[in-house]
């Protein structure tokens, strides 16, 4: 980005800064919220970019059945938030905000963290949104790109240097009639792995779950890179990382199954080492998009990773 745009962002961000909110420790793998009440929601985060080549939108999207959509359907470069009503009664949403770690303080950014309000939005939208049972609310970019919701720009790592799982991740706060609930994007979807994914091409990322804190569950499995584009005939290297969601310690000597569907379907395996990581590579022979999912059996529990995307082109 240019220094002019950085300066404009800095001015806008100063208005949005919160004064004393910290980054909590990540301790969850399953999204359950409003526990013990009639409001039950799941929260997902994604990234939508049709300003660069090879675009796609998270699915569901604008116009999908059961979706209440707020913001731009196209001409977009922004992190997006989805709230699903999984309960049996209406959920009234009055506020949705995203807390981003942001870059280290510099000439253009004075402070951390950074708060972005998705609802009420910057386009003048206000009031509350009612989500009926079984319906989905998607909050997109409100108006032309101003940089405010271009959440990949609030990064803190160099190109290709993915942030560690659970390290200074974005936080989503959703306020309903039952109060404010926190959901953690510890997979770094909104800030596109902690670096500006535009340096590698299109920034679009499919929906991935954000989890409420302090919910003890199974270990976390991530497959990286989340999004990449390669030429047909080249090799794509995937890295699986398996860590305890409570202690953040690696889970070792565990077989990870990597299932690729789409243009180049196949199944591969790797075994985690002392750091909880293992790698698997494959060559794409067909043009198109691959969807990549990881899984690992731990005792009687099957752990799944968020989906990764791979685009193969000429």
MARMIPA-401318 format. One line per field, with one value per residue (C-alpha): residue number from 0; x, y, z. Coordinates in pm, whole numbers, always signed. Layout:
resi	(NUM | ...)
east	(X | ...)
north	(Y | ...)
up	(Z | ...)
! end
This chain:
resi	(0 | 1 | 2 | 3 | 4 | 5 | 6 | 7 | 8 | 9 | 10 | 11 | 12 | 13 | 14 | 15 | 16 | 17 | 18 | 19 | 20 | 21 | 22 | 23 | 24 | 25 | 26 | 27 | 28 | 29 | 30 | 31 | 32 | 33 | 34 | 35 | 36 | 37 | 38 | 39 | 40 | 41 | 42 | 43 | 44 | 45 | 46 | 47 | 48 | 49 | 50 | 51 | 52 | 53 | 54 | 55 | 56 | 57 | 58 | 59 | 60 | 61 | 62 | 63 | 64 | 65 | 66 | 67 | 68 | 69 | 70 | 71 | 72 | 73 | 74 | 75 | 76 | 77 | 78 | 79 | 80 | 81 | 82 | 83 | 84 | 85 | 86 | 87 | 88 | 89 | 90 | 91 | 92 | 93 | 94 | 95 | 96 | 97 | 98 | 99 | 100 | 101 | 102 | 103 | 104 | 105 | 106 | 107 | 108 | 109 | 110 | 111 | 112 | 113 | 114 | 115 | 116 | 117 | 118 | 119 | 120 | 121 | 122 | 123 | 124 | 125 | 126 | 127 | 128 | 129 | 130 | 131 | 132 | 133 | 134 | 135 | 136 | 137 | 138 | 139 | 140 | 141 | 142 | 143 | 144 | 145 | 146 | 147 | 148 | 149 | 150 | 151 | 152 | 153 | 154 | 155 | 156 | 157 | 158 | 159 | 160 | 161 | 162 | 163 | 164 | 165 | 166 | 167 | 168 | 169 | 170 | 171 | 172 | 173 | 174 | 175 | 176 | 177 | 178 | 179 | 180 | 181 | 182 | 183 | 184 | 185 | 186 | 187 | 188 | 189 | 190 | 191 | 192 | 193 | 194 | 195 | 196 | 197 | 198 | 199 | 200 | 201 | 202 | 203 | 204 | 205 | 206 | 207 | 208 | 209 | 210 | 211 | 212 | 213 | 214 | 215 | 216 | 217 | 218 | 219 | 220 | 221 | 222 | 223 | 224 | 225 | 226 | 227 | 228 | 229 | 230 | 231 | 232 | 233 | 234 | 235 | 236 | 237 | 238 | 239 | 240 | 241 | 242 | 243 | 244 | 245 | 246 | 247 | 248 | 249 | 250 | 251 | 252 | 253 | 254 | 255 | 256 | 257 | 258 | 259 | 260 | 261 | 262 | 263 | 264 | 265 | 266 | 267 | 268 | 269 | 270 | 271 | 272 | 273 | 274 | 275 | 276 | 277 | 278 | 279 | 280 | 281 | 282 | 283 | 284 | 285 | 286 | 287 | 288 | 289 | 290 | 291 | 292 | 293 | 294 | 295 | 296 | 297 | 298 | 299 | 300 | 301 | 302 | 303 | 304 | 305 | 306 | 307 | 308 | 309 | 310 | 311 | 312 | 313)
east	(+0 | +109 | +210 | -96 | -324 | -134 | -182 | -553 | -585 | -399 | -639 | -941 | -792 | -726 | -1100 | -1154 | -884 | -992 | -792 | -728 | -838 | -589 | -547 | -665 | -520 | -686 | -855 | -1119 | -1202 | -1582 | -1810 | -2092 | -2225 | -2497 | -2465 | -2757 | -2979 | -3216 | -2973 | -2741 | -2506 | -2206 | -1963 | -1749 | -1495 | -1375 | -1219 | -1376 | -1164 | -1284 | -1047 | -763 | -742 | -889 | -1162 | -1417 | -1651 | -1702 | -2002 | -2278 | -2274 | -2499 | -2819 | -2775 | -3089 | -3145 | -2887 | -2945 | -2673 | -2543 | -2286 | -2133 | -2188 | -1906 | -1623 | -1491 | -1160 | -1245 | -1263 | -1621 | -1814 | -2097 | -2336 | -2556 | -2864 | -2850 | -3121 | -3498 | -3584 | -3495 | -3155 | -3137 | -2790 | -2717 | -2340 | -2058 | -1701 | -1359 | -1050 | -730 | -377 | -256 | +100 | +361 | +349 | +514 | +493 | +147 | -1 | +27 | -143 | -261 | -510 | -747 | -1127 | -1341 | -1719 | -1905 | -2246 | -2358 | -2167 | -1981 | -2242 | -2488 | -2663 | -2784 | -3032 | -3058 | -3069 | -3303 | -3182 | -3465 | -3388 | -3184 | -3091 | -2752 | -2635 | -2335 | -2165 | -1962 | -1779 | -2009 | -1953 | -1649 | -1310 | -1188 | -929 | -1126 | -1251 | -953 | -842 | -548 | -377 | -364 | -85 | +233 | +442 | +634 | +499 | +463 | +550 | +234 | +147 | +160 | -168 | -305 | -54 | -218 | -527 | -832 | -1128 | -1494 | -1739 | -2110 | -2370 | -2719 | -3011 | -2829 | -2511 | -2174 | -1997 | -1640 | -1526 | -1159 | -1014 | -698 | -644 | -582 | -846 | -936 | -574 | -493 | -240 | -84 | +58 | -97 | -202 | -222 | +154 | +77 | -232 | -602 | -689 | -1022 | -1063 | -1355 | -1554 | -1373 | -1519 | -1430 | -1448 | -1557 | -1276 | -1244 | -1432 | -1224 | -1225 | -1005 | -663 | -646 | -541 | -443 | -336 | -126 | -105 | -476 | -482 | -231 | -204 | +40 | +99 | -13 | +274 | +438 | +446 | +235 | +368 | +121 | +210 | -14 | +14 | -149 | -144 | -331 | -592 | -542 | -165 | -62 | +189 | +247 | +71 | +345 | +365 | +13 | -95 | -267 | -483 | -491 | -784 | -778 | -1100 | -1171 | -948 | -680 | -842 | -613 | -544 | -211 | -68 | +206 | +310 | +364 | +715 | +836 | +692 | +349 | +411 | +434 | +439 | +280 | +339 | +153 | +162 | -139 | -196 | -536 | -646 | -900 | -950 | -864 | -1023 | -791 | -900 | -693 | -804 | -645 | -778 | -693 | -826 | -1194 | -1210 | -1169 | -1024 | -1081 | -892 | -1046 | -1053 | -767 | -792 | -549 | -584 | -406 | -359 | -156)
north	(+0 | +359 | +587 | +801 | +503 | +405 | +755 | +748 | +411 | +539 | +830 | +602 | +347 | +604 | +660 | +287 | +200 | +52 | +154 | -152 | -480 | -768 | -1083 | -1388 | -1736 | -1965 | -2270 | -2413 | -2618 | -2632 | -2334 | -2333 | -2004 | -1858 | -2178 | -2227 | -1976 | -1977 | -1782 | -2031 | -1910 | -2031 | -1777 | -1817 | -1590 | -1572 | -1341 | -1218 | -1076 | -1031 | -744 | -983 | -1274 | -1618 | -1479 | -1675 | -1597 | -1794 | -2026 | -1948 | -1591 | -1312 | -1462 | -1806 | -1957 | -1861 | -1580 | -1230 | -1033 | -691 | -505 | -545 | -863 | -785 | -539 | -636 | -687 | -752 | -990 | -1111 | -1243 | -1497 | -1563 | -1878 | -1915 | -2282 | -2248 | -2268 | -1901 | -1568 | -1418 | -1038 | -908 | -548 | -535 | -726 | -605 | -749 | -694 | -731 | -758 | -533 | -447 | -342 | +32 | +228 | +551 | +454 | +260 | +404 | +145 | -211 | -376 | -234 | -255 | -269 | -243 | -473 | -394 | -120 | -71 | +219 | +255 | +411 | +84 | +79 | -85 | -460 | -758 | -1046 | -1391 | -1648 | -2010 | -2187 | -1863 | -1702 | -1341 | -1244 | -910 | -796 | -481 | -182 | +33 | +85 | -28 | +228 | +6 | -18 | -374 | -478 | -688 | -847 | -507 | -528 | -785 | -822 | -1073 | -1060 | -1221 | -1598 | -1598 | -1750 | -1668 | -1954 | -2113 | -1920 | -1633 | -1288 | -1388 | -1177 | -1178 | -1138 | -995 | -1055 | -878 | -1030 | -985 | -1229 | -1021 | -1008 | -1329 | -1373 | -1593 | -1646 | -1660 | -1835 | -1976 | -1618 | -1611 | -1242 | -1127 | -1390 | -1596 | -1287 | -1147 | -962 | -1252 | -1013 | -1062 | -1413 | -1333 | -1355 | -1329 | -1516 | -1776 | -2008 | -1984 | -2122 | -2153 | -1904 | -2059 | -1927 | -1915 | -2143 | -2430 | -2742 | -2971 | -3177 | -3073 | -2828 | -2941 | -2686 | -2740 | -2461 | -2272 | -2193 | -2049 | -2075 | -2063 | -2274 | -2361 | -2706 | -2954 | -2801 | -2940 | -2807 | -2866 | -2887 | -2868 | -3015 | -2881 | -3061 | -2889 | -2911 | -2637 | -2600 | -2608 | -2526 | -2812 | -3028 | -3362 | -3598 | -3933 | -3898 | -3985 | -3704 | -3790 | -3525 | -3555 | -3353 | -3314 | -3113 | -3088 | -3328 | -3573 | -3786 | -3894 | -3869 | -3925 | -3790 | -3842 | -3550 | -3494 | -3350 | -3009 | -3151 | -3089 | -3305 | -3236 | -3382 | -3276 | -3349 | -3237 | -3082 | -3217 | -3055 | -2691 | -2595 | -2568 | -2825 | -2832 | -2978 | -3122 | -3276 | -3524 | -3721 | -3996 | -3937 | -4224 | -4241 | -3881 | -3776 | -3423 | -3218 | -2918 | -2610 | -2638 | -2508 | -2404 | -2464 | -2306 | -2466 | -2253 | -2248)
up	(+0 | -53 | +233 | +153 | +206 | +519 | +657 | +573 | +744 | +1046 | +1087 | +1057 | +1291 | +1562 | +1584 | +1620 | +1875 | +2205 | +2506 | +2716 | +2559 | +2573 | +2371 | +2569 | +2558 | +2303 | +2457 | +2225 | +1921 | +1914 | +1862 | +2115 | +2248 | +2465 | +2667 | +2901 | +2715 | +2419 | +2202 | +2032 | +1761 | +1567 | +1424 | +1113 | +946 | +587 | +333 | +8 | -274 | -631 | -709 | -799 | -1044 | -959 | -729 | -530 | -242 | +78 | +45 | +144 | +18 | -105 | -249 | -91 | +65 | +428 | +424 | +560 | +385 | +491 | +281 | -64 | -266 | -512 | -580 | -241 | -63 | +300 | +591 | +642 | +942 | +950 | +1241 | +1229 | +1447 | +1547 | +1813 | +1806 | +1867 | +1709 | +1786 | +1793 | +1706 | +1807 | +1758 | +1588 | +1616 | +1533 | +1745 | +1540 | +1682 | +1402 | +1306 | +1555 | +1634 | +1353 | +1159 | +1032 | +1323 | +1672 | +1881 | +1922 | +1916 | +1651 | +1665 | +1349 | +1378 | +1139 | +1285 | +1307 | +982 | +828 | +556 | +800 | +894 | +1252 | +1488 | +1539 | +1305 | +1385 | +1275 | +1266 | +1363 | +1099 | +922 | +868 | +898 | +681 | +742 | +444 | +338 | +386 | +79 | -144 | -18 | +233 | +395 | +720 | +661 | +448 | +743 | +560 | +582 | +962 | +948 | +1149 | +949 | +623 | +303 | +338 | +708 | +858 | +1216 | +1466 | +1575 | +1871 | +1842 | +1867 | +1675 | +1580 | +1820 | +1721 | +1975 | +1905 | +2118 | +2130 | +2368 | +2597 | +2619 | +2446 | +2348 | +2230 | +1941 | +1856 | +1505 | +1617 | +1267 | +1145 | +872 | +900 | +897 | +630 | +825 | +985 | +658 | +365 | +141 | -156 | -191 | -319 | -528 | -450 | -80 | -74 | +202 | +272 | +594 | +899 | +1249 | +1520 | +1866 | +2205 | +2464 | +2764 | +2603 | +2657 | +2360 | +2134 | +2000 | +1709 | +1362 | +1097 | +736 | +584 | +359 | +379 | +28 | -257 | -636 | -840 | -1202 | -1317 | -1302 | -996 | -642 | -356 | -5 | +282 | +651 | +920 | +1275 | +1568 | +1908 | +2238 | +2248 | +2623 | +2673 | +2312 | +2334 | +2024 | +1976 | +1852 | +1668 | +1531 | +1176 | +988 | +689 | +416 | +175 | -146 | -345 | -657 | -964 | -832 | -588 | -373 | -15 | +165 | +511 | +736 | +1100 | +1338 | +1474 | +1805 | +1713 | +1625 | +1255 | +945 | +571 | +261 | -101 | -421 | -784 | -953 | -1303 | -1370 | -1387 | -1123 | -748 | -484 | -139 | +125 | +459 | +735 | +1001 | +1282 | +1509 | +1875 | +2082 | +1994 | +1870 | +1505 | +1485 | +1167 | +1030 | +868 | +489 | +276 | -89 | -374 | -719 | -1016 | -1329 | -1650)
! end
